[in-house]
Amino acid sequence: MSTAPVIAAVDGSDDSLRALEWAFDAARRRAAPLRVVHVRQYAAWGQADVLVAAPPETEGDPVLDDVHTRLADRGEEPVVEYVALEGVPGAVLPELGTDAELLVLGSRGRGGFASLLLGSNGLAAARDAECPVVVVPRPGSEVHGEGPAEPGPRVVVGLHVDSPDEATLDLAFTEAALRGARVQVVAAYPWPVQIWSAPGQILPPQVDRDAIEHETRALAEGFLGPHRERHPGVRADAEALPGDAAGHLVAASKDAELVVVGRHRRRLLAPARMMGSVTQAVLLHAASPVAVVPPGPPED
């Protein structure tokens, strides 16, 4: 049994209740406790750097009371804990990931604009939390492209062969093992390759596309080896695809159990936490839940 909890952030919205159901199932699969957290928003003048969080109040919380009623007849597993906090959600939610296995929330909550595809709290949590953050989208999202060539449950993971992240691959294989799913690895390579010879002049590429695709797939297969050894029951298929990585991942999200992407590794000239453009695009447009994984510790 995992001692680290799966945390579901709720606010009473339909989006957060969908996230609650996903988190409940994830905790059950892991034999982990479920912690249901409601962060009650400070007044609009509250600043995140001054007012971060306050202890739970003694009076009842209607949002948590409703969730308790919703989960009352689910049985003994997982063990559920209810926590009410006050603060600025965009600051409090990322802090919850310090001792969590997963932090799960809906694509949008009660606040914000209805036209937004992803709320500011979801972006803040995915960017700053110390644990993987799962964002559960609204149902009915349409994605372009063909559906999966093979039926059955899939966990999709994006792999950048130039800078692979072991934590991202590890979560993808772990989720696939828990769900009896296969891993679909999407490794994109840049194409077409453009070579600038002079202002306004582009030379045709002098590299062979088949060779790039073959090298990309070979590198991907090499990175997958240790994870296949740790999860011998999980099938993993690597795809080397040309062009837009975000577009390929969004297309693969159709009918997927989960899409797993890395957040962004801190760099010397960009030490702040940030998300890459591919991760942001997948969060905004994927049809399935998306797990954003913080980078693992750098290797010595």
C-alpha positions as YAML, in Angstrom:
chain: A
units: angstrom
residues:
- id: 1
  name: MET
  ca: [0.00, 0.00, 0.00]
- id: 2
  name: SER
  ca: [1.24, 3.47, -0.83]
- id: 3
  name: THR
  ca: [1.37, 5.82, 2.17]
- id: 4
  name: ALA
  ca: [1.46, 8.98, 0.02]
- id: 5
  name: PRO
  ca: [-2.09, 10.12, -0.75]
- id: 6
  name: VAL
  ca: [-3.77, 10.83, -4.03]
- id: 7
  name: ILE
  ca: [-5.16, 14.36, -3.63]
- id: 8
  name: ALA
  ca: [-8.38, 15.50, -5.30]
- id: 9
  name: ALA
  ca: [-8.96, 19.25, -5.36]
- id: 10
  name: VAL
  ca: [-12.68, 20.02, -5.29]
- id: 11
  name: ASP
  ca: [-14.79, 23.17, -5.32]
- id: 12
  name: GLY
  ca: [-18.26, 21.78, -5.99]
- id: 13
  name: SER
  ca: [-18.11, 22.30, -9.76]
- id: 14
  name: ASP
  ca: [-18.87, 19.52, -12.22]
- id: 15
  name: ASP
  ca: [-15.26, 19.70, -13.41]
- id: 16
  name: SER
  ca: [-13.92, 19.04, -9.93]
- id: 17
  name: LEU
  ca: [-16.37, 16.18, -9.36]
- id: 18
  name: ARG
  ca: [-15.08, 14.50, -12.52]
- id: 19
  name: ALA
  ca: [-11.58, 14.92, -11.13]
- id: 20
  name: LEU
  ca: [-12.76, 13.43, -7.83]
- id: 21
  name: GLU
  ca: [-13.98, 10.29, -9.58]
- id: 22
  name: TRP
  ca: [-10.68, 9.93, -11.42]
- id: 23
  name: ALA
  ca: [-8.72, 10.43, -8.19]
- id: 24
  name: PHE
  ca: [-10.89, 7.93, -6.32]
- id: 25
  name: ASP
  ca: [-10.19, 5.28, -8.96]
- id: 26
  name: ALA
  ca: [-6.46, 6.12, -8.99]
- id: 27
  name: ALA
  ca: [-6.23, 5.80, -5.20]
- id: 28
  name: ARG
  ca: [-8.08, 2.48, -5.29]
- id: 29
  name: ARG
  ca: [-5.75, 1.09, -7.95]
- id: 30
  name: ARG
  ca: [-2.71, 2.13, -5.92]
- id: 31
  name: ALA
  ca: [-4.14, 1.03, -2.56]
- id: 32
  name: ALA
  ca: [-3.36, 4.60, -1.47]
- id: 33
  name: PRO
  ca: [-5.39, 6.96, 0.72]
- id: 34
  name: LEU
  ca: [-7.49, 9.63, -0.95]
- id: 35
  name: ARG
  ca: [-7.31, 13.18, 0.41]
- id: 36
  name: VAL
  ca: [-10.14, 15.45, -0.72]
- id: 37
  name: VAL
  ca: [-9.19, 19.11, -0.38]
- id: 38
  name: HIS
  ca: [-11.33, 22.21, -0.74]
- id: 39
  name: VAL
  ca: [-9.41, 25.50, -0.85]
- id: 40
  name: ARG
  ca: [-11.76, 28.33, 0.01]
- id: 41
  name: GLN
  ca: [-10.76, 31.45, -1.87]
- id: 42
  name: TYR
  ca: [-9.55, 34.48, 0.04]
- id: 43
  name: ALA
  ca: [-11.05, 37.85, -0.78]
- id: 44
  name: ALA
  ca: [-10.01, 39.29, -4.12]
- id: 45
  name: TRP
  ca: [-7.50, 41.61, -2.45]
- id: 46
  name: GLY
  ca: [-5.60, 38.69, -0.93]
- id: 47
  name: GLN
  ca: [-2.14, 38.31, -2.38]
- id: 48
  name: ALA
  ca: [-0.57, 34.90, -2.84]
- id: 49
  name: ASP
  ca: [2.79, 36.05, -1.45]
- id: 50
  name: VAL
  ca: [1.16, 37.36, 1.73]
- id: 51
  name: LEU
  ca: [-1.84, 35.13, 2.38]
- id: 52
  name: VAL
  ca: [-1.05, 31.58, 1.34]
- id: 53
  name: ALA
  ca: [-3.14, 29.25, 3.46]
- id: 54
  name: ALA
  ca: [-4.92, 29.11, 6.79]
- id: 55
  name: PRO
  ca: [-5.77, 26.08, 8.93]
- id: 56
  name: PRO
  ca: [-9.17, 24.46, 8.39]
- id: 57
  name: GLU
  ca: [-12.07, 26.02, 10.24]
- id: 58
  name: THR
  ca: [-14.10, 24.05, 12.73]
- id: 59
  name: GLU
  ca: [-17.46, 24.63, 11.05]
- id: 60
  name: GLY
  ca: [-18.70, 22.36, 8.31]
- id: 61
  name: ASP
  ca: [-17.73, 22.84, 4.71]
- id: 62
  name: PRO
  ca: [-20.72, 22.40, 2.35]
- id: 63
  name: VAL
  ca: [-18.51, 21.33, -0.56]
- id: 64
  name: LEU
  ca: [-16.81, 18.61, 1.48]
- id: 65
  name: ASP
  ca: [-20.12, 17.60, 3.03]
- id: 66
  name: ASP
  ca: [-21.52, 16.99, -0.46]
- id: 67
  name: VAL
  ca: [-18.44, 14.97, -1.44]
- id: 68
  name: HIS
  ca: [-18.70, 12.92, 1.76]
- id: 69
  name: THR
  ca: [-22.30, 12.07, 0.89]
- id: 70
  name: ARG
  ca: [-21.27, 11.22, -2.66]
- id: 71
  name: LEU
  ca: [-18.61, 8.76, -1.48]
- id: 72
  name: ALA
  ca: [-20.45, 7.39, 1.55]
- id: 73
  name: ASP
  ca: [-21.51, 4.07, 0.00]
- id: 74
  name: ARG
  ca: [-18.29, 3.30, -1.91]
- id: 75
  name: GLY
  ca: [-16.95, 0.77, 0.58]
- id: 76
  name: GLU
  ca: [-13.86, 0.83, 2.77]
- id: 77
  name: GLU
  ca: [-11.25, 1.46, 0.09]
- id: 78
  name: PRO
  ca: [-9.69, 3.82, -0.44]
- id: 79
  name: VAL
  ca: [-9.48, 5.47, 2.96]
- id: 80
  name: VAL
  ca: [-10.75, 9.04, 2.47]
- id: 81
  name: GLU
  ca: [-9.64, 12.14, 4.37]
- id: 82
  name: TYR
  ca: [-11.35, 15.51, 4.02]
- id: 83
  name: VAL
  ca: [-9.44, 18.78, 4.39]
- id: 84
  name: ALA
  ca: [-10.71, 22.36, 4.15]
- id: 85
  name: LEU
  ca: [-8.21, 25.19, 3.72]
- id: 86
  name: GLU
  ca: [-8.44, 28.90, 3.13]
- id: 87
  name: GLY
  ca: [-6.10, 30.72, 0.81]
- id: 88
  name: VAL
  ca: [-5.31, 31.57, -2.77]
- id: 89
  name: PRO
  ca: [-5.93, 28.33, -4.70]
- id: 90
  name: GLY
  ca: [-3.21, 29.05, -7.26]
- id: 91
  name: ALA
  ca: [-0.69, 29.20, -4.41]
- id: 92
  name: VAL
  ca: [-2.13, 26.54, -2.10]
- id: 93
  name: LEU
  ca: [-2.77, 23.78, -4.64]
- id: 94
  name: PRO
  ca: [0.85, 23.40, -5.79]
- id: 95
  name: GLU
  ca: [1.99, 23.16, -2.15]
- id: 96
  name: LEU
  ca: [-0.33, 20.19, -1.61]
- id: 97
  name: GLY
  ca: [1.85, 18.14, -3.94]
- id: 98
  name: THR
  ca: [4.81, 18.13, -1.54]
- id: 99
  name: ASP
  ca: [3.76, 14.85, 0.11]
- id: 100
  name: ALA
  ca: [1.34, 13.51, -2.51]
- id: 101
  name: GLU
  ca: [1.57, 10.74, -5.05]
- id: 102
  name: LEU
  ca: [-0.75, 12.54, -7.46]
- id: 103
  name: LEU
  ca: [-2.65, 15.83, -7.44]
- id: 104
  name: VAL
  ca: [-5.86, 15.63, -9.48]
- id: 105
  name: LEU
  ca: [-8.09, 18.53, -10.49]
- id: 106
  name: GLY
  ca: [-10.60, 19.48, -13.14]
- id: 107
  name: SER
  ca: [-9.82, 21.56, -16.18]
- id: 108
  name: ARG
  ca: [-11.73, 24.50, -14.70]
- id: 109
  name: GLY
  ca: [-13.42, 25.35, -11.45]
- id: 110
  name: ARG
  ca: [-16.19, 27.70, -10.43]
- id: 111
  name: GLY
  ca: [-14.18, 30.86, -11.01]
- id: 112
  name: GLY
  ca: [-12.74, 32.32, -14.18]
- id: 113
  name: PHE
  ca: [-14.20, 32.74, -17.63]
- id: 114
  name: ALA
  ca: [-16.40, 30.07, -19.17]
- id: 115
  name: SER
  ca: [-14.52, 30.33, -22.46]
- id: 116
  name: LEU
  ca: [-11.20, 29.25, -20.95]
- id: 117
  name: LEU
  ca: [-10.06, 25.75, -21.86]
- id: 118
  name: LEU
  ca: [-7.96, 25.46, -18.71]
- id: 119
  name: GLY
  ca: [-8.24, 27.50, -15.53]
- id: 120
  name: SER
  ca: [-5.41, 29.42, -13.91]
- id: 121
  name: ASN
  ca: [-5.37, 27.10, -10.88]
- id: 122
  name: GLY
  ca: [-4.81, 24.08, -13.10]
- id: 123
  name: LEU
  ca: [-1.97, 25.82, -14.90]
- id: 124
  name: ALA
  ca: [-0.36, 26.88, -11.61]
- id: 125
  name: ALA
  ca: [-0.58, 23.39, -10.15]
- id: 126
  name: ALA
  ca: [0.77, 21.70, -13.29]
- id: 127
  name: ARG
  ca: [3.65, 24.19, -13.41]
- id: 128
  name: ASP
  ca: [4.65, 24.29, -9.74]
- id: 129
  name: ALA
  ca: [3.62, 21.11, -7.88]
- id: 130
  name: GLU
  ca: [6.32, 18.71, -6.71]
- id: 131
  name: CYS
  ca: [4.24, 15.66, -7.68]
- id: 132
  name: PRO
  ca: [2.60, 14.66, -10.98]
- id: 133
  name: VAL
  ca: [-0.55, 16.68, -11.65]
- id: 134
  name: VAL
  ca: [-3.48, 15.10, -13.50]
- id: 135
  name: VAL
  ca: [-5.93, 17.46, -15.21]
- id: 136
  name: VAL
  ca: [-9.26, 15.85, -16.13]
- id: 137
  name: PRO
  ca: [-10.95, 17.53, -19.13]
- id: 138
  name: ARG
  ca: [-14.59, 18.02, -19.81]
- id: 139
  name: PRO
  ca: [-16.19, 15.21, -21.82]
- id: 140
  name: GLY
  ca: [-16.87, 15.59, -25.51]
- id: 141
  name: SER
  ca: [-13.57, 17.14, -26.56]
- id: 142
  name: GLU
  ca: [-13.01, 16.59, -30.27]
- id: 143
  name: VAL
  ca: [-9.57, 15.90, -31.66]
- id: 144
  name: HIS
  ca: [-8.55, 15.64, -35.28]
- id: 145
  name: GLY
  ca: [-6.77, 12.68, -36.77]
- id: 146
  name: GLU
  ca: [-7.39, 8.99, -36.98]
- id: 147
  name: GLY
  ca: [-8.35, 6.93, -33.97]
- id: 148
  name: PRO
  ca: [-6.14, 4.22, -32.49]
- id: 149
  name: ALA
  ca: [-5.21, 1.51, -34.95]
- id: 150
  name: GLU
  ca: [-5.66, -1.13, -32.26]
- id: 151
  name: PRO
  ca: [-8.47, -1.36, -29.69]
- id: 152
  name: GLY
  ca: [-7.83, -1.66, -25.99]
- id: 153
  name: PRO
  ca: [-6.72, 0.61, -23.16]
- id: 154
  name: ARG
  ca: [-3.72, 2.84, -23.85]
- id: 155
  name: VAL
  ca: [-1.49, 5.19, -21.90]
- id: 156
  name: VAL
  ca: [0.15, 7.70, -24.22]
- id: 157
  name: VAL
  ca: [3.49, 9.26, -23.35]
- id: 158
  name: GLY
  ca: [5.52, 11.89, -25.13]
- id: 159
  name: LEU
  ca: [9.24, 11.18, -25.44]
- id: 160
  name: HIS
  ca: [11.82, 13.77, -26.44]
- id: 161
  name: VAL
  ca: [14.75, 11.62, -27.55]
- id: 162
  name: ASP
  ca: [17.19, 14.52, -27.22]
- id: 163
  name: SER
  ca: [16.37, 14.99, -23.53]
- id: 164
  name: PRO
  ca: [14.33, 12.05, -22.20]
- id: 165
  name: ASP
  ca: [12.90, 12.27, -18.69]
- id: 166
  name: GLU
  ca: [12.85, 9.03, -16.72]
- id: 167
  name: ALA
  ca: [10.15, 10.25, -14.33]
- id: 168
  name: THR
  ca: [7.73, 10.77, -17.20]
- id: 169
  name: LEU
  ca: [8.34, 7.32, -18.64]
- id: 170
  name: ASP
  ca: [8.13, 5.75, -15.19]
- id: 171
  name: LEU
  ca: [4.67, 7.22, -14.54]
- id: 172
  name: ALA
  ca: [3.43, 6.09, -17.96]
- id: 173
  name: PHE
  ca: [4.54, 2.50, -17.36]
- id: 174
  name: THR
  ca: [3.20, 2.51, -13.79]
- id: 175
  name: GLU
  ca: [-0.21, 3.73, -14.93]
- id: 176
  name: ALA
  ca: [-0.29, 1.20, -17.76]
- id: 177
  name: ALA
  ca: [0.52, -1.63, -15.34]
- id: 178
  name: LEU
  ca: [-2.23, -0.51, -12.96]
- id: 179
  name: ARG
  ca: [-4.78, -0.29, -15.78]
- id: 180
  name: GLY
  ca: [-3.84, -3.35, -17.81]
- id: 181
  name: ALA
  ca: [-3.01, -1.03, -20.70]
- id: 182
  name: ARG
  ca: [-0.30, -0.78, -23.29]
- id: 183
  name: VAL
  ca: [2.02, 2.22, -23.57]
- id: 184
  name: GLN
  ca: [1.95, 4.21, -26.79]
- id: 185
  name: VAL
  ca: [5.20, 6.16, -26.99]
- id: 186
  name: VAL
  ca: [5.13, 9.20, -29.27]
- id: 187
  name: ALA
  ca: [8.60, 10.41, -30.28]
- id: 188
  name: ALA
  ca: [8.40, 13.31, -32.74]
- id: 189
  name: TYR
  ca: [11.27, 14.53, -34.87]
- id: 190
  name: PRO
  ca: [11.50, 17.86, -36.72]
- id: 191
  name: TRP
  ca: [10.39, 17.72, -40.34]
- id: 192
  name: PRO
  ca: [10.78, 19.23, -42.82]
- id: 193
  name: VAL
  ca: [14.31, 20.34, -41.95]
- id: 194
  name: GLN
  ca: [14.89, 23.86, -43.26]
- id: 195
  name: ILE
  ca: [18.36, 25.18, -44.00]
- id: 196
  name: TRP
  ca: [18.78, 28.93, -44.46]
- id: 197
  name: SER
  ca: [21.58, 29.91, -46.83]
- id: 198
  name: ALA
  ca: [20.84, 33.62, -47.16]
- id: 199
  name: PRO
  ca: [18.05, 36.00, -46.21]
- id: 200
  name: GLY
  ca: [14.90, 34.72, -47.86]
- id: 201
  name: GLN
  ca: [16.55, 31.60, -49.29]
- id: 202
  name: ILE
  ca: [15.86, 28.09, -48.00]
- id: 203
  name: LEU
  ca: [17.80, 25.13, -49.28]
- id: 204
  name: PRO
  ca: [16.16, 21.70, -49.59]
- id: 205
  name: PRO
  ca: [17.14, 19.33, -46.77]
- id: 206
  name: GLN
  ca: [20.27, 17.27, -47.32]
- id: 207
  name: VAL
  ca: [19.22, 14.61, -44.81]
- id: 208
  name: ASP
  ca: [17.17, 11.51, -45.43]
- id: 209
  name: ARG
  ca: [13.82, 11.40, -43.67]
- id: 210
  name: ASP
  ca: [13.86, 7.63, -43.37]
- id: 211
  name: ALA
  ca: [17.24, 7.81, -41.65]
- id: 212
  name: ILE
  ca: [15.99, 10.38, -39.13]
- id: 213
  name: GLU
  ca: [12.90, 8.31, -38.41]
- id: 214
  name: HIS
  ca: [14.97, 5.15, -37.97]
- id: 215
  name: GLU
  ca: [17.39, 6.91, -35.58]
- id: 216
  name: THR
  ca: [14.54, 8.44, -33.57]
- id: 217
  name: ARG
  ca: [12.84, 5.09, -33.14]
- id: 218
  name: ALA
  ca: [16.14, 3.39, -32.24]
- id: 219
  name: LEU
  ca: [16.84, 6.01, -29.55]
- id: 220
  name: ALA
  ca: [13.31, 5.65, -28.19]
- id: 221
  name: GLU
  ca: [13.62, 1.88, -27.99]
- id: 222
  name: GLY
  ca: [16.87, 2.26, -26.05]
- id: 223
  name: PHE
  ca: [15.28, 4.55, -23.47]
- id: 224
  name: LEU
  ca: [12.35, 2.17, -23.03]
- id: 225
  name: GLY
  ca: [14.52, -0.85, -22.22]
- id: 226
  name: PRO
  ca: [14.88, -0.33, -18.43]
- id: 227
  name: HIS
  ca: [11.16, 0.40, -18.05]
- id: 228
  name: ARG
  ca: [10.21, -2.75, -19.93]
- id: 229
  name: GLU
  ca: [12.43, -4.72, -17.57]
- id: 230
  name: ARG
  ca: [10.72, -3.22, -14.52]
- id: 231
  name: HIS
  ca: [7.26, -3.80, -16.01]
- id: 232
  name: PRO
  ca: [7.54, -7.05, -18.01]
- id: 233
  name: GLY
  ca: [3.77, -7.34, -18.30]
- id: 234
  name: VAL
  ca: [3.40, -3.97, -20.02]
- id: 235
  name: ARG
  ca: [3.60, -3.78, -23.78]
- id: 236
  name: ALA
  ca: [5.16, -0.60, -25.15]
- id: 237
  name: ASP
  ca: [5.06, 0.50, -28.79]
- id: 238
  name: ALA
  ca: [7.31, 3.34, -29.92]
- id: 239
  name: GLU
  ca: [6.21, 5.57, -32.79]
- id: 240
  name: ALA
  ca: [8.59, 7.98, -34.54]
- id: 241
  name: LEU
  ca: [6.47, 10.68, -36.15]
- id: 242
  name: PRO
  ca: [7.41, 13.77, -38.16]
- id: 243
  name: GLY
  ca: [6.59, 17.32, -37.20]
- id: 244
  name: ASP
  ca: [4.39, 18.71, -34.46]
- id: 245
  name: ALA
  ca: [4.76, 16.73, -31.22]
- id: 246
  name: ALA
  ca: [1.79, 18.43, -29.59]
- id: 247
  name: GLY
  ca: [-0.48, 17.65, -32.51]
- id: 248
  name: HIS
  ca: [0.51, 13.97, -32.47]
- id: 249
  name: LEU
  ca: [-0.08, 13.70, -28.71]
- id: 250
  name: VAL
  ca: [-3.46, 15.43, -28.90]
- id: 251
  name: ALA
  ca: [-4.52, 13.14, -31.75]
- id: 252
  name: ALA
  ca: [-3.38, 10.10, -29.74]
- id: 253
  name: SER
  ca: [-5.42, 11.27, -26.74]
- id: 254
  name: LYS
  ca: [-8.63, 10.11, -28.42]
- id: 255
  name: ASP
  ca: [-10.01, 7.23, -26.33]
- id: 256
  name: ALA
  ca: [-6.77, 7.04, -24.31]
- id: 257
  name: GLU
  ca: [-6.77, 6.31, -20.59]
- id: 258
  name: LEU
  ca: [-4.18, 9.00, -19.96]
- id: 259
  name: VAL
  ca: [-1.61, 11.16, -21.74]
- id: 260
  name: VAL
  ca: [1.65, 11.64, -19.85]
- id: 261
  name: VAL
  ca: [3.95, 14.58, -20.60]
- id: 262
  name: GLY
  ca: [6.96, 16.06, -18.89]
- id: 263
  name: ARG
  ca: [6.82, 19.56, -17.47]
- id: 264
  name: HIS
  ca: [10.15, 21.23, -18.22]
- id: 265
  name: ARG
  ca: [13.61, 20.84, -16.77]
- id: 266
  name: ARG
  ca: [15.07, 23.95, -15.20]
- id: 267
  name: ARG
  ca: [17.99, 25.43, -17.09]
- id: 268
  name: LEU
  ca: [20.82, 27.70, -16.00]
- id: 269
  name: LEU
  ca: [19.44, 30.71, -17.82]
- id: 270
  name: ALA
  ca: [15.80, 29.86, -16.99]
- id: 271
  name: PRO
  ca: [15.81, 28.66, -13.36]
- id: 272
  name: ALA
  ca: [12.11, 29.31, -12.74]
- id: 273
  name: ARG
  ca: [9.60, 26.50, -13.05]
- id: 274
  name: MET
  ca: [7.93, 26.55, -16.41]
- id: 275
  name: MET
  ca: [6.04, 24.40, -18.88]
- id: 276
  name: GLY
  ca: [7.09, 23.82, -22.43]
- id: 277
  name: SER
  ca: [4.85, 24.76, -25.33]
- id: 278
  name: VAL
  ca: [4.09, 21.11, -26.15]
- id: 279
  name: THR
  ca: [2.90, 20.41, -22.60]
- id: 280
  name: GLN
  ca: [0.71, 23.51, -22.57]
- id: 281
  name: ALA
  ca: [-0.86, 22.61, -25.91]
- id: 282
  name: VAL
  ca: [-1.61, 19.06, -24.76]
- id: 283
  name: LEU
  ca: [-3.17, 20.36, -21.54]
- id: 284
  name: LEU
  ca: [-5.40, 22.70, -23.50]
- id: 285
  name: HIS
  ca: [-6.58, 20.35, -26.24]
- id: 286
  name: ALA
  ca: [-6.27, 16.68, -25.23]
- id: 287
  name: ALA
  ca: [-9.48, 14.65, -25.05]
- id: 288
  name: SER
  ca: [-8.23, 12.43, -22.21]
- id: 289
  name: PRO
  ca: [-6.87, 13.20, -18.75]
- id: 290
  name: VAL
  ca: [-3.33, 14.58, -18.90]
- id: 291
  name: ALA
  ca: [-0.59, 13.93, -16.34]
- id: 292
  name: VAL
  ca: [2.13, 16.58, -16.15]
- id: 293
  name: VAL
  ca: [5.24, 15.13, -14.51]
- id: 294
  name: PRO
  ca: [7.91, 17.28, -12.84]
- id: 295
  name: PRO
  ca: [11.42, 16.42, -13.94]
- id: 296
  name: GLY
  ca: [13.35, 13.87, -11.93]
- id: 297
  name: PRO
  ca: [16.56, 14.83, -10.15]
- id: 298
  name: PRO
  ca: [19.47, 15.49, -12.53]
- id: 299
  name: GLU
  ca: [21.87, 12.63, -12.99]
- id: 300
  name: ASP
  ca: [25.40, 13.02, -11.68]
...
